[in-house]
């Protein structure tokens, strides 16, 4: 019998087509009609939008973005972002074109996020900002039938704390949230004058999705422990068999959310089982093969790529180059390359993540979605090089005489 995670994988790769909405025919002003056709048309309900709608605003100093699907299934996903430096702008960055978000919107989920009221390590106030955003949605759209939390890095810690905060029983105090997905949860972060801490006793289904290089903290959290009867819900750990921080593909993210949702619906027994003697289930999924989108140089030693996205907080730059494009250009892991942006030529390394270079140096590395990111370690790549979405950048080998 297929596990809920395998069913979730199937859901995550199928496009969900929106059902056509039946329209009301205009009867016109035919014989015997006493109402003009224009008046009849004014009585018809407005056509639903063909694309998700975006609402942006601010609550208590925290900016928010809400993505509303064409047809809401009365389910809500609230997102908690990771750590951002104090100097970064307050952004509730969320677009409907992100693959994981697009898949959920097509299913009818409403998705929302908040910038939090400030940057830095923020836990208690972040929880209050998420609660306030949920309350705003209830007031404007009605009470959702299902609310899931998703957080990455510091956000993973935030949703873990929220999963622990929910009441043990719902007889007197209804629960605000039904389940939580913590991706690359930074469970060791601490806030100044911290008044809330981990109890290791979540009250709602809590699923950790973690890269293999960061598995120690979540693995300790899910270790079997003796709890009083009727207290807590035993959490679950899914491992992604690649290194990195929050290095999770859109398919893996959506499949994990589907599995969490099935857990809420059908109980823990529907979850996939870890290998014998393991505390985790391997939830790694193969990347979809994509045709090359770059322009390979005639000499076969480099290529031109397009900038797909610029991260508004950190300035990292997503390009449409894939690992196979580097191989086709004779570029091997950890080689130093030339990065050309406009009239600038920069020294960049083809690495595996941010740590492949020293502070301030440039690096390009594959990401879990199959494409690559250009970044500067502890610096803003887009700002320092003036890179914008839609720009063309060049990556090519050094000539032997130029090689660093």
N, C-alpha and C positions, 0 to 999 in steps of 0.2 A: 504494500500500500504506500502511496506517495506521502512523504512528510509534508507538513504545512509549509516548510521552507521551499521544498521543490515546487509545490503549488504556487507559492509566492513568486518564484523565479519565472514560471510560465506567465503569471499576471504581469510581471514587470517588463517583459519583452513584447507583449501584445499591445498594439495601439487600440485604445478604446474609442470607437467612433461615437460622436454625439448623435442621438436619435433626432430625426427631423421633428419639428414642432408643427402640428397641424394648424394651418391658418384658417381664418373665417372668410369665406368668399364674400365679395362685395355684391350685394343683390342689385345694386343700381336703383334707379327710380322708375321701374317698369310700370306697366298698367296696374292701377289700383293702389300704387304706393303713395303714402301720404307723408313719408319722411325722406328728405333729400339724401342722396348717396353720401354727400360729404358729412352729414350729421351721423349717419350710420358708421362711417369710418372712424369718426372721433370716439365712438363707443368701444371700438375694438381694443383689446389689450396691446401694449407696445410689444414689438417683436423682441425676443431675447437677444442679447449680444452674441455675435459669432465668435468672439474671443473673450478670455477672462478679463474682468475689469480690475483696475488697480486703485485702491484708496490709500492715500498717504496723509498723515497728520501727526499730532503730538499730544501726549498725555503726561502731565506732570513733569515736563522737561524731557521726556523720552519720545523720540520720533518712532513712528510705526509705519509699516506697509502691510496691507491686506490684499491678497489675491483671491478674487471671488470667481468660481468656475461658472461656465455657461449655465449648468444645471446643478445646483448644490444637492449633495446627498446627505446633508445635515451632519457631516463629519468635519472636524476641525483639527488641523495640525499646527501647533505653536512651536516656533523655532527659537532656540537660545544660542546666540553666537559665542565665539571664543574670546580669549583675552585680546584687548586692543590697547595700545599705549595711550597714556594720558593726552599726548599731543595729537592723536588721530581725530579726524572729524567724527561727529556723531552721525552714523548712517544706519538706516534700516534697509540695507541693500537686499533686494529680493526681486528677481525678474521671472516672468512666466516662461522664458525660453530656456532656463536651466533644465537639462534633460530629466532629472529626478522630479523636479517640480512640475514639469509639463505632464509627465506620466500620471501624477496624482491629481492634477487639475482635470485631466481628461476623464478620470474616474469619478469626478464630482467633489473632491476634497476642497475645502477652503484652507488656505495657507496664510499664516501671518507671522510677522517677526517684529521685534522692537530693538532699537539701538541701545536700550537702557538709558537711564538719566545721566550717566557719566561713563567714562572709560576707566581702564585700570582693572584691578582685581575687585570685582563687585559681585556679591552673592545675595545678601539679604535684600538690598534694593532692587536687584535684578529680578528676584522672585516676585517682589511687589509689582514691578513693571509688567511682568508677564501676566500676573493676576488681573491687573488693571486693563490690559489689552483684551483678555478673555471677557471681562465684564463689559467693555465697550462693544464687543461683537455680539454678546447676548442682547444688549439694548438695541442694537441696530438691525440684527438679523434673527433674533430669537435664540432660544436655548439649543445648542447642538446636542445631538443624540450620542455623540462620541467625541472625546477630546484626547488626542495624543500629544505628548511632548517629544521634541527631538532637540538634542543639544550636542555640540561638538567642542572638544577641548575643555575650556572653562565652562562652556555651556553644558557639557556632559556632566560636570559636577553639579551644576545648578539644577538640572532636571533630576539628578539622583537625590538631591536634598528635597526636591518637591515630591518625589515618589515616597520618601520617608515621612514627609509631613502629613500626607493624607490620613484621614481618620481610619482606625481599625475596623469600625463598622459604619454602615451608612444609614442606620435606623434613625438616628437623631441628627447627624451632620452629613448631608450629601457630599459625595466626593466631587471635586472640581475636575479631576483628571482621571483617565481610565488606564493609561499606560505610558511608559517612557522609554525612549531609545537614546542611549548615551554613546556617542561615537568618539573614540579616542579620549575618553574622560580623564581630565587632569585632576585626579582625586586627591592629590597632595597639596593643592593650592589652599592658602589660608588668607582670610581677609583681616585687615587691621581691626582690633577690637571685636573680633568675631564672636557673635552671640549664638550662632547655629553651627552645629557640627554633625558629622556622620554618625549614625546609630547602627549602620549595617542591617537595618530592618525596614526595607521598602514595604509599603502597604498596598501597592498596585504592581502589576507586571512591569518588570524592569529588565531590559535587554541591553547588554554591553556589546558593542561592535568595535573591535580593537585590532590594530595591526600587530603583527607578531613581535615587533621590536618594542612595543609598549604594553605588553600583556600582563606584566607583574602586578600592577595596582588593581586592575579589574579582577584578575585571577584570585588575589587575596580576598577581595570583597565577596566573591561568590563561593569561597570555600565553605564546605558544610559546617554549620555551627548549631549549637543547642539553643533553641528559642522556646519561650513559653508557648503553651498551646494557644492557637488562634491569634498569634501575633506575627505579623509580617508575611511576605510572599517571597519565596526563595527566588533570587535573581538568576539570570541566565547569561552566559558568556559565549559570544560568537567570535571566532578568530578569523582575520583576513591574513592569508599567508603571503604577505609582502611587508617590507619595512616602510617606515615613514610615520608621519603624524596625520591622522585623519585622511590617510591615503586610501580612500574607499571609492569605488566606482559608482556611478549613478544606479546601475542595475543592482549592485550589492546593497546600496542604501534603500532602494524601493523594496527589494525582496525582504530585507530585515523588517521594514515597516509593515509589510503584509503579514509576516510571521507574527509580529507583535499583535497586530489586529486580530489574527486568528486565535492567538492565545487568549485575548480578552473575550472573544466570542465563544470559544470551544473548550477552554481550559488548558492547563499545562501539559496534559497527556498528549496533546496534538503536536508538541514541539519535536523537532528532530533530536535524536539522541547523540551525545558525544561518543567518540571511540572509547572503548573500555580503558579505564584508568586515566581518562582525560577529564578536565573540568570544562572543556570548551568543545563547541561544534565548529568544524571548519566550514565557513560560509563563503569561501573564495569562489568567485565566478570568472570564467575566461572572458577576456575582453573581446568585443565584437571586432571582426576584421573590417578595416576601412580602406578604401582606395586612397592613394596618395593625393594630397591637395596642394603640394608645393611645386615650385618650378625648379627642376634640377638644372644646374649649370652645365654648359656644353662640355666642360673639362671633367665633369663628374666628381668635383671636389667640394661642392657646396650647393646651396639652394636658397631660393627666396621663399619666405613664408608670410602669411597674413596674421595680423594681430586680431584675435577673436574677442578678447576680453581684457580689461584692466581692472584689477582689484582696487576699489576706491579707498581702502584703509591702508593696505601694505604696499600697494604699487606693483605687485607681481603681475606679470604679463603672460596671458595664455596665447599660444600661437598654434596654427593648424598643422604643425609638423609632428610626425609620429616617429617612434624608434626606427622603423624600417627606412625612413627617409635619411636618417643619419647613416645607417648601414650602406644605403645606396650611394651616399656621397663619400664612402670610405672613412667615415668618422667613427672612432672607437670610443668606448667609455673611458672617461677621465682624460681625454685629449683636450689641449687648449686650442681654442678656435678664435677666429675673428668674427665679431658681431658688428654689422654695419647698420646704422640707423641714420638716415639722412646723410649728412656729411661727416658723421662721427664714426670712428672705428674703435671698438672696445675689445678688450681681452676677456674671453669668457670660457668657462670649462664645461664640458659635457659630463655632468655628474649624475648622482643618484638622488640627491636631495639637497637641502640648504647647507647641510654640514660638509658638503664636498669641497667647500672653499672657505677661506678665512674671512674674517669680518671685513665687510666692504667690497669683497670681490664678487664678480659676476658668475652666475651659474645657469645652465639650462638643463632641465631634467624631465624625464617622463612622469606623467601623472596617471592616476588610476582610470581616468576616462579615455586613455589611449593617446592623448595628445601631450604637449610639453609646455612647461612654464619657464619663462625667463625671469630671473630674480637677482637681487643683490643681497647678500647676507647682511641682515640688520640695517639695510638701507632701502629707499624707495626707488625701484628701478625705473618706473614710468616717469616720475618727476625729474630724476637726474638726467635722463636721456630724452625727455620730451616725447615719450611714446604715447600714442593714442590708438583707440580702437579703430580698426580698418587700415592702419599703417602697414607698410611692407618692410620687413627686416630681412637681412641677409646673414646667413651663417656659413662660413667656409673655412677650409683648412688654411693654415699658414703655409706660404712657400718655405722651403727648407732654410733659405737665407733669413727669413723673418721669424722663424719659430722661436718662441720664448725659451 
